[in-house]
């Protein structure tokens, strides 16, 4: 395979304070499946959508966990058939700043979305339809 066959891929790697605890939380709270674990770095997937975890490395200031930095600038968006169920599952497992799903009229059709903050400081939005899937009007 030459370089012209490689399709661009964007992946999300969440910096966390404790990778083992994060793997446990995401698998329990969100139902994510663990793909691999390198010790401090792990691959997970939620309904076929992969995401990665990396434990914060002391002295690497540009890759701090949101908890260490005191804020987050990225929102993780996940789209599932039943956003209310995933939000409730996360809340039961200790998510904070929980927003119940609300209905919206959007350019891509009717959309239901809510969210939460996970114990590692990452903000999640949970919706029922991605803006990449347009519905007929």
Helices and strands as residue ranges (DSSP letters): G 3-5, E 13-16, H 19-29, E 33-37, E 41-46, E 49-55, G 61-63, H 66-69, E 75-79, H 83-92, E 96-106, E 109-117, E 123-127
